[in-house]
Amino acid sequence: MAELPIPDLPPARCSGRFTISTLLGMEEGGRGPYAPAEGSSCDSSQPTHLSSSTLCTRTFGYNTVDVVPAYEHYANSKGVGDPRKGRPSLADLHSILKPDPSRLRTPVSDLQQSNGLPEAGPEAALEEAEGELDRASVPEPVRFGWVKGVMIRCMLNIWGVILYLRLPWITAQAGIALTWLIILMSVTVTTITGLSISAISTNGKVKSGRGTYFLISRSLGPELGGSIGLIFAFANAVAVAMHTVGFAETVRDLLQEHNSLIVDPTNDIRIIGVITVTVLLGISLAGMEWEAKAQILFFLVILVSFINYLVGTVIPATAEKQAKGFFSYRADIFAQNFVPNWRGPEGSFFGLFSIFFPSATGILAGANISGDLKDPAVAIPKGTLMAIFWTTVSYLVLSATIGACVVRDASGSLNDSVAVGSPGCEGLACGFGWNFTACAQRQSCRYGLSNYYQSMSMVSGFGPLITAGIFGATLSSALACLVSAPKVFQCLCRDQLYPLIGFFGKGYGRNSEPIRGYMLTYVIAIGFILIAELNAIAPIISNFFLCSYALINFSCFHASITNSPGWRPSFRYYSKWAALFGAAVSVVIMFLLTWWAALIAFGIVIFLLGYVLYKKPDVNWGSSMQASSYNMALNYSVGLSEVDEHIKNYRQGQLVVCLVLTGPPNFRPALVDFVGTFTKNLSLMLCGNVLIGPRKQKMPESRLTADGHTKWLMKRKIKAFYTDVVAEDLRSGVQMLIQAAGLGKMRPNILVLGYKRDWRTASPQSLEDYVGILHDAFDFKYGVCLMRMKEGLNVSRVLQAHLDPTALASEQQASTIFQSEQGKKTIDIYWLFDDGGLTLLIPYLLGRKKRWGKCKIRVFVGGQINRMDEERKAPAQIPFLGTVCLSCSIKRFDDLIAPFRLNDGFKDEATVNEMRQGCPWKISDEEVDKNRAKSLRQVRLNEILLDYSRDAALIAITPPIGRKGRCPSSLYMAWLETLSQDLRPPVILTRGNQENVLTFYCQ
């Protein structure tokens, strides 16, 4: 995003880039040749009472209420149309200002610095100093990068108890081939989900303390967002128990080897598990910083244990290890373990899949703390996908290496060694001098891949390091889940979607730690720890995580398929169809694992969904569900245009959102194509035509042509309605359309019309009516979009005007620039004034279409050089533009307005009004003088457009607003003419209604 700075500083040239610091020829401490005199007022009027306490600021070198775009106005928007503090309202800019100096307030210091306002008084300075002290006393929350905050956290959560204690056993049961298939199936689901969560998490900023639930609920809506939040929080709470039981199982095995059991094997797991989860709770309560330090330590321990294991596989096996089934790398061992050998009640493909899948479910550990990341939009995609890649590699390597080194059955007894080829010896170990036939036939072998869960420790070079790795993996995963579950649940509680849970939403400390949520998670974890059986807990978690992943993928698909303008993730490497596939696969696997558990999970989701639909919570998150409701209404409405009317189906009503004054649509195809391009599958356009003349004369024409124009639009594949009104003049007809169009929430909010090229030669009244239409649009809170093309818009001189509907529909379709591929050109946006973002939104929507998709969007923003460093921290990077020398001539502008000047010789207002009687479009000498600087700004901006946007595919500009009753129509049209003249590309003059249409936050 390039910034057009206010010329408050001397020209400066940056290396490799340029700064338009002399944009309007004004220098610090000096005056340009056309600077307004001292004491000149805002937009040619006195200081006034404004709705938002906005004062006159120097924007582009002249005093005006109209301010340049400010990043903070688009941060944390709660809804479309919310007023932003510091931005003037449309009434402030457009209506006649009434002097009321007593109501003016002293602006805050930051606005003074950024907009060039007068210095505040001592009291304001004291308040500012106190505010700075207060802000300085609040400590900054802890923030993490993508490695420490996401990748390491996800890898630790993925590397859990299953890796060390169950993956070798799964390899023995399923064989290396099917184990790889289980791993790759799990990774397919998690990778697709990782891509989906990356897209969701980069669709706007996330505040501190918000996690996965926040991202998904704001995307999908409260109906399904609440369900997934509750399920995901519960799944993480149960995962704490699973990893803690894995840790306790290892400790129990160590005690058993030394004959030091506390009570018995089962109760020992319970006792150790409760003590462990209590210690982890203490670490979590110590805060995020301590928890992050503990995670780094666990990560290093796991890496050392991996290296230790790989070294152990190449060390020649001792007799003791051979007795336990380890013989180093052997091709025949690999071949035997390559195929499955099912045993026990879990001996099936999906039975083993349900046990393994929780080991792939840590991918959301980073997204769960998205509010605690420095840059979630970069950290979550990068860290999550890297974690998935490296953990997948580790799983595949581990299963292949241990499957090539260890046989399935071994007794562990040194007395079972025999000579190679001894009679009566069966099994692969016989070829290595060991006879495990007896225990294998009785299925009483204590060692081997199929029987000994601690096979990795036995294979490794130094067993205690593997034990340390198990401790690190289990404790880190348990700690990550113990942190994630309360944060997700806290956000859910604060939304108050469900009753009786608000108590757990309270946060403590600078990071708003959910201490009450920690205690609830602690209680749930202890409840599942008491089961004390890892193979029973893992399938429970698998179903809940699969359900969560299905909803996450569906939310990504749903947000993409609705084509909502609010869905614009910066992460591009996702597919809506892959997300849908991921959702479907997750559901299928749920039922293949445990059908009754899947039914219970879906029953819970449906119950929670039904509750939210019944209660209808008072939330508005701009979700894809809302966009879907709009799309359904849009498609059904447009579909009605293709259905012949029948008396039994009589209805009234039209649905619109964008009103386009096309006249007969076939006369202005470029205007129709332009609006149709960015509204297609997004919103609805209404083509309005005003038939001027007596009603009796024009009504037959209206009835005759309406159907033909609708068919013409359908043939051109434009999703729009056509409507016409009969009025005595153009302005009256447009007023009817503006007020009457729309139904309920689906009302027009943008008025699009062509630029009046013949304003200098047309009748003065038509000029007054044209500018009056713009004033009417602003009065009714519309945004305005004027389209100007070098060759003009009206092709009626080329076409023969048809009255026959059949002829209208069958006439040859005119080709326009908006129907052709644009290639690698640029769409240049000159966002000169803070209009709410409409100037940005329309070109962005246009750029999403295939024909314009290769175009690079360049944004030039009006501002000050001394704010550029601050603004560069915003999501849109703001490079500098280069020094331009001023060489503007005003002769052409003077010639432009000369026929419309009153030449009153600076007489008093009463005399001027008398001279202007009957010709309000005339410009007095005082008006020319007062608006001199503003006029020259248009001259200079046009030079910049010619210099930098000559070869653009499209130029979008924020035009100035002419104050109603103070700015003659001819002067305002001269500004628009000067600003957009001599430009080859189509020019879109877009002005929002000063209410937000976009935000940088995902809420």
N, C-alpha and C positions, 0 to 999 in steps of 0.2 A: 504494500500500500504506500503510495507516494504522497507526500504532504506538500500542499501549497502554503508556505508559511506566511503569516502576517508580517509585513515588512517593518518589524520593530528593531531589527538588528542589521548591521552592515552586511553587505554581500559576503558570502563565504563559499568557497569551493572545496568540496570533499574529494578525496582521492578516488578516481574511477567513477564517481557519481556527480550529480549536480544538484544545486539548491536554487530554487526560484526565489531568492531572497529579495530581489528587486522587482517583485511581481508587479507592483503598481508604482514603482518609482519613488517610494517613500524611504527615508533613511532616518536612523536614530538621531533624535535631536534636531532634525531639519524638516523642511516642508517640500513636498513635491510641487510641481508647477500648478497642480489643480487641487491642492489640499484645501479642505474647508476652513473657513475662518474660525478664529477662537470663539468658543461658546456655541458653535453650531450644534444643533440638537439632533436627536435620533430620527432618522428618516423624515427630516423636514418638519418636525413637530417638537413640542416642549416635552421635558421629562414628565412621565405620567405614572399613574397607579397601574401596575401590571399584575396579572393574576398570580404570578410566581415570583414576584419581587425581582424580576429581571431588570437590570439597568442597561443604559446605553454602553455598548462595547465597541472597540475599534476592530471591525472585521474587514479585512482586505483594504485597510487604510481609510475607511470612513465610518462615522458613527452610525450604529444601527442596533436595533434590538435583536436582530437575527444573528445567532451564534453559530460558530463552526462546530462540526461533529466532535463529540467528546466521548471517549471510551466508557467512562463511568455511567453514561446515560443508557448503555446497553448491557450493563452487568446486572444480573439478578433481576430480570424482568419477571413479574408475577403473571402478567397477562397482557394481551394486546390492548393497547389504548391506555395503559397506566401512565399517568403524568410523571415525568421525570423532573426531579428537583434541579433547578438551574437552567432548564430549557424553556424558552417562552412558549406560550400556547399559541394556537392559530389565531385566536382573537387578539392577542398582543401584537401580532404581525400584520393582521389583515384589517381589523376594524379601526374606526376612527378613534384616536387616542384622546382621552379627556384629561387635562392637567389635574393632578392631585398630588402635589409634592409632599404633603403631610403623610401620605401612605407609603412613601418610599423607604426602604430599609437599607442599611449599610450592608453591602455584599460581603461574603466571607473572603478570607485572605487568599484562599487558593484560586478563587475566581478572579481576584484582582491580578494575581500574578499571571494567570493564563490568558486573560482576556483584555488586559490593559486598562482596568478600572482605576478610578482615583483611589488614593491611599485612604485606609480606614482611620477612624479616630482612635484616641488612646484607649477608650473602653473596649473597642473591638480588638485592638492589638493585645490588650490584657487577656481578654477571653480566648483569643487565639493561642497565646502563650500557655494559658492554663490547659487548654485542650491538648496542646503538644505534649505537656508534661504528663497528662493522664494517659495519652497513647504510648508514651515512652515507658511508663511504669508497667504496662501490660506485657508480659514476656511472650515472645514469639513461639507458637507451637512447633513441635518437632516435625521436620519434613524430610522425606527420604527420596533418593534417586531411584532409577529403574533397576539397578543391580541389587542394592541393599533392600530396597522397599518392595520389589516385585519378584525378580528372578530368583534370588536366594530364598525368599519367603515361599514362593511357589514350589521350588525344588525340594525344600525341606518338607513341605506339606505333602508332596507327591511321594518322596522317599519316606515311606513310613514302615510300619511293622510288617507289611506284606512282603516288602523287598527282601528282608533278611530271613524272616521266619516261614514264609509260605511260598515264595517264588521257586526255590529248589524243589519243594514238595509238589507244586503244580507241574513243574517240568517233568518230574517222574511220572505223574499220573497221565498228563496229556501228551507227553512227548515234546521234543523240541519244536517240531513243525506246528502242532496245534497250539503250543504255548506262544509261539510267535504270532499265530493268528489271533489268539486271545488278546495279546498285547496290542497288535495293530488295530483290532476292532475297537478296543478301549480308547486307543490314541486317536482313531478316526473321530469318534464321538467327541472327545475332549478337544481335539484340534478345531473341529468345526465350531464347537462352543466357544473356544478361545477366540476364533475369528469374529464370532458374533458379539462376544462381550467386548472385544476391542473396538468394533464399530459403535456399539452402544456407548461405551465409555468415552469415546472421542467426539460424541455428538453434543459438545458443550462442556463447560467447566462444572466441577463438582466442589461444593463447599466442604470444609473440614468436618469430619465426623460422619460423612455419608459414604456408603459402600455399595455393594452389588445390588441390594434391594432398592436403594435410591435410584441407581441407574436404570434398572429394569422397570420399576413401577412408573417412573416418569416417562418411559418409552411406551409401555403397554397399557398403563392406566391402573387405577386402584382395584378394578375387578379381579384381574389376574395377578397384578403386582403384589397385592396383599397376600394372596395365597402363596406365591413363590417365596416371599419374605419369611413367612411363618415356617414353611417347609424347609427352606434352606437353613434357617437358624436352628431348627430342631435337628436337622441332619448333621450340622457341625457340632452340636452338643453331644450327639451320640458318637460322632467320630472321636471326640475327646476320650470317651470311654474305651473305644476300640484300640486306640494307640496306647492308652494307659494299661489296658489288659495285656497288650503285646509286651510292654516293658516289664510288667509284673510277671509274665510268663517266663521271660528270660532270667529274671532274678530268682524265680522259683526253681528253674532248672539248675542254676548255679548252687543254690542251697541244697538241692537234691543230690548233686554230685558229691557234696561234702557232708552228706547225711546230717544237714542242719535245718530241716524243715521246722517252721514255727508251730503249725498245727497239723495240717494235711495239705496235699497239693492244691486242692480247689480253694480252701479257705485262705491259704497263703496268698493266692492271686488276689483275693478280695482285700485282704489286709494291706498288702503292698500297694495295690491300686488306689485305695482310699488315701493312704499316706502320700503317695506320689501326686495325685490330683490336688491335694491340699497345698503341697509345696508349689506346684505350678500356678495355683490361684494366687499365692503370695507374690510370685514373680510378675504376674499380670497386673495385680493391683499396684505394683511399684511404678507402673507407667510404661508408655510405649518405648522410651529410650532404653530402659533396662531390658525390656523384652527383645528389642532389636539387637542389643549386645549379646544376649544369650543365643539368639539365632545364629549370629556369626560364629560363635564358638562351636555350636552344634554342626554347622556346615563344614568347618575345618576338620572336625573329628570324623565326619562321614567320608570326606575325601581321603583322609589318611587310611581309613578302614578299607576303602575300595582298592587303593594302591596295594595295601597289605594283602588283600584277597587275590588280586591278579598276580602278585609276586609268588604267593603260595601255590598257585596252579602250575607254575613252571619248576618249582623245587621238587626234586625227586622224593617220592613218597617213602616215609619210614614204615617199618613193619607195623607199628601201632596204627598208623593211618590206613595202611592197606587192609588191616583187619576190620576197619570201619568202612571200607568200600572205596577208598581214594587211591587211584593208580596213575595219576597225572594224565596228560592228554593221550587218548587212545582212539584210533579210528573205529574199532569195533564197538567200544563203549558208546561213542557218538552215534553209530548206526543203530544200536539197540535202543538207545534213549530217544532216537528221532521219532519213533512211532509210539502211540499211546499204550498205556497199561492201566485200565481203570480199576480202582479198588475202593471199597467202602461206600457209605451212603452218598458221599459227595462226588463219587466217581462218574461224572458226566461232564460234557463240554460246558453246558450252561451252569452247572453246579460250580465248576471251577471258575467260570467267568464271573459269577456273582461274588466269589471270594476275592478274586484279583481286582475287580473294577474299582473298589475304594482306593487302591493304590494309585489310580490315575486321576483322582478327584480333587487334587489340591490346586487346580488351575485358577481358582477364584480368590486365592489367599491375598494376592496383590490388589485385586479390584475391591475386596472387602474393606481395605483401608485406603481407598482412592482419595478420600479427603485429607489424608496425612502424607500424600505424595507431593513432591515439588511440581511436577508436570504430569498429571495423570494421562493426558492425551498421548504423550510419548512413552511414558513408563509402562503403562498397562499392556499395550500391544507388544512392545519390544521385549519386556521382561517375561510376559506370559508365554509367548511363542518360543523364546529361547529356552525357558524352563521345560516346556513340553519336549523340545528337540533333545536336549541333553539327557533328560530322564528316560526318554524312550530308548536312546542309544545304550544307556546303562542297563535297562531291563533286558534288551536283546542280547547284549554282550554277556550278562550274567547267566541267562538261561542257556546260551550256547556253550559257554565255557564250563559251567558246572555239569551240564549234560554230557560233556566230552571227557569228564574226569572221574565221575563217581558212578558206581553201579547202583541199581535200585535196592538191592538187599545185601546186608552184611551183618555178621553176628557180633563183631567187635572183639571176638576172642582170639588171642594169639595161638591158641591150640588148634585152630582150624586150618593151619597152613599144611599143604600137601604138595607132593611132587606133581609137576605138570603132567597131565594125561593120566592121572590115577583113575582106576575103574570106580564106578558108582558115583562119580562127581558130575553134577549137572549145573549148568549155568555158565555165564561168561567168565566169572571169577576163576573157574577151574584152569583156564588158560594162563592165569597169572599166578597160580600156585596156592589158591585158597578155595576151600570147600565150604560154601554157605548153603548147601542143599538142604540140610536138616531144618534149619530155622526158616528157610524160604518155603518149604512144603508145609510146615506148621504155622506159617505166617506169624512167627514170633521173633523175627529179627528186630533188634533194637536200633540198628544203624542202616545206612544206605539212604538214598534220596527219598524213597517212599516211606521211610519210617522215622528219620531223624530230622527234626526241624532245625537243628543247629548245624546243618551241613556246611554252611559257609564258614563258620568258626573252625570246624574241623579241617577244612581245605586250606585255610589261610596260613600265611607264614608265621603269624603270632596271634594266637586265638584271642587273648584279651583285647586286642585292638578291634576285632569284629564285635566283641561284646560292647566295647565303647561305642562303636558305630551304631549298634542296635539301640543303645541307650540314647545316642544323639538323634537318630531318626525318629524313634517313637516319642521321645520327649519334645522334640521340635515340632513334630506334627500335632501332638496333643496341645502344645502351647499355642500354635497358630490357630487351631480350631477354637481353643478357649478364648482367644482374642477376637476372632471373626464373629462367632455366634452372638455375643452380647452387643457388638456394634450394629450388626444387621437388625437384631431385635429392638435395639434402642431407637433406630430410625423408624421402624414399623410402629413402635409405641407412640412416637411423637406425631405421627400422622393421624392417630386416633381413628383408625378404620374399624377396629374391633373393641368391644367393651372390656373392662376389667384389666387391661394391660397397660394403661397409661402410667401406672405406678413405676414401671420399669424404664420409663423414658428419661428420667432425670439423670443429668451428667454432673461429674465432679472434676474440678481442676481445670488447668489451661487447655487440656485436650478433651474436655467434657467426657471423662471416662465413665462408662456405664457400670458403676460398681454394683448396682442392684441386679443388672443383667448378668454380671459375673457370678453372683451368688445363685441365681436361678440356673445358669448353665452348670454350675458346680453340683447342684442337687440332682439335675437330670443325669449328669455323667456318673455320679455315684450309683444312681439307680440301675444303670446299665452295666457298671463295673461289677455289680453283685451277681450278674449272670455268669461271669468268670469263664466264658467260652468264646474264643476269638472267632471260630467258624460259625457261630450262631449270630454274632453281632454284625459281621461283615455284610451278609445279604440284606439285612434291614437297611443299612446305610446305602447300599447299592440302589435300592428302589427309590429312596428319597432323593439321592443325587441325580439319578436318571430322570426323575420327574422334574427336578429343578432345571436340568440341562435342556429337557424338552421345551419347557416354558421359555427359557432364555433364547433358544434358537427360534422359537415361534415368534417371540417379541421382535427379534431382528428381522425376520421375514415379513411380519405384519407391518412394521414401520417402513420397510422398503417398498412393499407392494402398494401401500396407500399413497405413495408419492407426495407425502406431506412436505411443504416447504421447510418445516422445522427439522426434517430429517436430513442432515448434511454432515455426516461423520467425516473427520479428516483422515481416518483410516480407510483406504480404498480397496484393500485386498480381501474383500469378502464377497460372497454371492448370496443373494436372497434364496436362490434355489438350493444351494448347499445348506443354508440354514434350515430350510424346510425339510431337506433330507435328514439332517441331523436330528431334528425334532421327531420325525417319523421313526427313525432307527431307534432313538431312545425309548419311545413308547413300545415298539415291538420287542426290544430286549427286555423291558420291564415285565411284559407278560410271559416271555420265554423263561425268565429266571424264576419268578414266583407269581403265578397269576392271581392268587388271592391277595398277596401283598400289593400288587399293582392296582387291583380293584379298590383296596382300602385307601391307597394313596390318591387315586382319582376321586374316590368318594369324599375325601377330605377337601380336595381342591374344589369340587363342585359345591360342597356345603359352604365353604368360605366365599366362593363366587356368588352363590345365591344370597348369602347374608349381605354382602356389599351391594348387590343389585337391589335388594329389598330396602336397605337403610339409606342408600344414596348419600354417601358422605359428602360434605360440602368442600370438595377439593376440585381444583382446576389445574391440571398439569400439562395441558396441551399434548395429550397422549395420542398414540396411533389409533386407539379405539375411537376417539373423537374424529380424527381424520377419516376413518373408515365410515363412520356414520354420515359424514359429509359426502364422501364419494358415492355411497349408496344412493343418497338423495339425488346427487348429480346425475348418476347413470340412469336412474329411473325417470328423472325429469326429462333428460335428453331423449330417452327412449320413447317418451310420449309423443315426441314430434314425428316419429315414424309410424304412429298408429292412427288409423283413420278414426274419426270421431263417431261415436254411437250414442244414441239418446239414453241408453241404459247406463252409460259410463260418464255422464256429464259431470264435470268438475270445474272449479275456477282456480286460478292461481298460476303464477309464473315464478320461477326460481332463478335468481341472478346473483352475481357478486361483482361483476365488472361491466360497467356501462360504457359502450363504445359508440360514439356519434359517427356512424359511417355514412349516413344518408342511405341510399340504396347500396347494399354491401358490394354489389358487382362494380360500382363506380370507384370504390376505394379498396381494391383487393390487398394492397400492401398493408394498410391499416388493419384489415381483418386478419391477414396472415401473421402479422406481428403479435397481436393480442392472442390469436389462436395458438401460436407456438408456445407461449409461456403459460397459458391456461389449460392446455390439453392434458387431460387426465389429472388435473390438479384443482381447477376451479372452473367456474362457468362465466361465460361472457354473454352479454345481451347487446345485440346490434340495434341501436335506436335510429329511427328516421323521423324527421319532423316534416310533415306535409303542410306547407304554408298556403293558406287560402281559405275561402269559405267552406264551411263544413259540408254543405250539400254538394259542392263541386268535387271535393277531395275524398269524401267517404267511399264512393264507388271505386276510385283509384286504389285506395287502401285495401279494400276487400279483394280487388282483382290481383294485386301484386304480392300480397303478404305470403301466400303459399309458394309463389315462384321464388321469392327471395329465400325462404326456408329450404327449398329444394336445392337452390344454388349453393347454400352453405353446406348442405349434406353432401353434395357432389364434390365439393372442395375439401371434404372431411374435416370441417370445422365444427367443433362441439359448441354450439351457440344457439341462442334464441334470437328471432327477429321480431321486433315490435315497432309499430309506428303510432304517431299521434298527429292529430290535425290541430293546428293552432294558427293564430293570426300572424305571429312572427316567430322567428327562430328561438329567441330567448324564452318566450312563454312556453313553447313546446318542450324545450330542454328542462325547464323548471317542472313541468308535468312529469317528465320521465324520471328526473332525479327523485321526486317525492313519491311517485307511485310504484316505482320498480322494486321488486323484492318481496320476500315472504318470510316473516319471523326473523331468525338469525341470518338467513341467506338473503342479505340485502347488498346492493352495490356499495363498494367503498372506494372505488377508483373511477374517475371519469377520464376516458381516453378520447382524444379528438385530434384531427389533423391541424397542422399549423396553417394559419391564414396567410398565404403567400401574397394575395392581392390587397393587403390592408391599406397600402398607400393609394391605390387607384379605386378601391371600392367606395361605396357611399359612406359618409361619416357615421350614419346610424348603424350600418352593419358592423362597422368597426366597434362602435360603442356596445352593440349587442354581443359581439364575440368576447370582448374583455369582460362584459357583464356576466357571461356564462361562467367564466373562471371565478369571478367573485361569488356567484351563486353556489358553485361547487364547494368553495371554501366555507361559505356560510352553513352548508349542510354537512360539514365535516368530511368531505370527500378528499382523497388525494387526486392530483391532477397529472395527467401525462399528455404532453403535446408531441406529435411526431412530425418531423420535417425531413423531406427527402429532396435532393438537388433537382430531380426531374419532376417533383410534385407527386401528389397522391391521387388526384382525380383523373381517371381515365375515361370519363364520360364522353370526351370529345372523340375518342377512338372508337368506343362502342356505340352501337345504335341502341337508343333507349327502348326497351321492350315493355309492353304492357301485358302481353300474353304470358301467363305463368309457364307454359310449356317451353316457349322460346327462351325465357330467362334461364330455366334449368339446363337447357341444351346448348346455350351459347358457349363459344370457345372460352376456356378459362385463361385469364391473363396470368403470366408468370411473374413472380416477384423475387426480390433478393432473399426473402425469408423462406423460400422453398428450395434454395440451392445450398450445397455444401460450402462452408466458409473457409475450410482449410485452417492452416496455422496462422491466423491473424490475431488481432487483439480486440477485446471489448474494453474500451476506455471509459471509466466512470470518474467523473469530476464531482465528488461529493462535497460541495462547497458550503452547504449549510446543514445544520442538524435538524432534519425534517422527520426524524423517527426511523429512518432506514429504508424508506421506499425506493430511494435512488439506487441503493445497493441491491435490494431484493429482486426487482424486476430483471435486471441483467443477469443476476445469478440464476434465476429460474430459466432464463433463456439459454444460459450456458450449459444447463443440464440436458438439453436436448441434443440428439445425435448430430444434427447438422451444424450445431454450434459448439459441439463438445471439444473440438481441438483448439478452440480459441482460448488464448490466455487472457485472463481478466486482470486489468491494471486499474488500481484505484488511486486517485489523486485527492488528497484531503486538505481542506483549508485549515490552517493552524498557525502556531508560532514556533519558531526555531527552538526557543528555550524549553518547549514541552516535548520535543521529539524523543529525547532519551527516555522520558517517562512513558510516552505512548508506544515506544518500541517494545515494551514489556507486554503489550496486549497481544492476543492471539494472532492478529494480522500484523505482520512485520512491516515497518514503515521505512523503506529506504529513502535517501535524500534525492532531490532532483537538482540539476545543475544551474549555475548562474546564468541568467538571461538579461541582456541589456535592454533597457526600455527604449523603444523607438516608436511610440504610438502617435498617430496623427488623428486629430478630432474633426478634421474637415469633412470627412465622409459622414460622420455622425451628425454634424451640424447641418449638412445638406439633407440628411434624412428627415430631420425634424423641422426644417425650415418651412415647409408648406403648412405645418400645423401650429406654428407659433402665433401668439396673440400680438406680440410686439407692442406691449402696453407701456414700455418704458418705466418699469418698476413702480407703477401706481399703487395706491392703497387697495386693500382687499375688496372693499365695497365697489370701487370703480372697476376693478378687474372682473368681479362677478357680474356687473352690469354689462360690460363689454362681451363677456362670454355667454350671455343669455342666448339659449337655443343652440349653442355649440360647446358642450362641456368637454369635448375632446381637445380643445385648443389648449396650448401650453403657454403659461404666462412667463415673463422674463424672470420673475422671482423663483418660480418652480425650476426653470432651467438652471439658475444659479445654485439653488439649494441642493439640487440633485447632481451637480456637476461631477463630484467625485464618484458617485455611484455609477454615473453614465460612463465615465472613463474606465471604471473597473470592467465593464462589459467589453469595451474596446480592447483592453489589455488581455482579458481572458480569451477573446477570440484569437489574438495573436498566438497565445500559448497553444490553443487548440490546433491552429494551423501548423505550428512547429512540431508538436509531439503526437498528434493524432491524425495526421493526414492520410495514413494508410490503414487506419483501424477498420474493422468490420462494422463497428457500431460505436457511437458515442452517446453516453448518458450524462446529463448535466442537471445539477440542481439549480433551477432558475431563481431569481429574486422574486419576492412577493411585492406587488404594487398595492399600497395601502388604499383601501376603498374610500373614495371621497377626497383623497389628497393627491393621488397620482393620476393624471389624465391618461385615458386609454391610449392615445397616440404615443405618449412618452413611454408607456410600458411596452407597447409593441415595438418601439424603436430599440428598447433594451434587448428584447428577445431576438429581433432581427440582427442587431449588431453582434450579439453573443454567438449566434448560430450561422452567420452568413459565410458563403464561400467554402463550406465544408462538403467534401465529396461523400463521406459515409452518411448513412441515416443518422439523424440526431434525435434523441429522445430527451425532451425537457420534462423531468419528473420532479414533482413536489409533493411530499407527504403532508399529512394533516397534523404534524407535530406529535403524533402518538406512535409509540413503539410498534414496529412490525417484525422486529427480530431481537434476539438476545444472544449473548455469549454463554449463558448458563443453561444447563439442561433441566430447567424447571419452568 
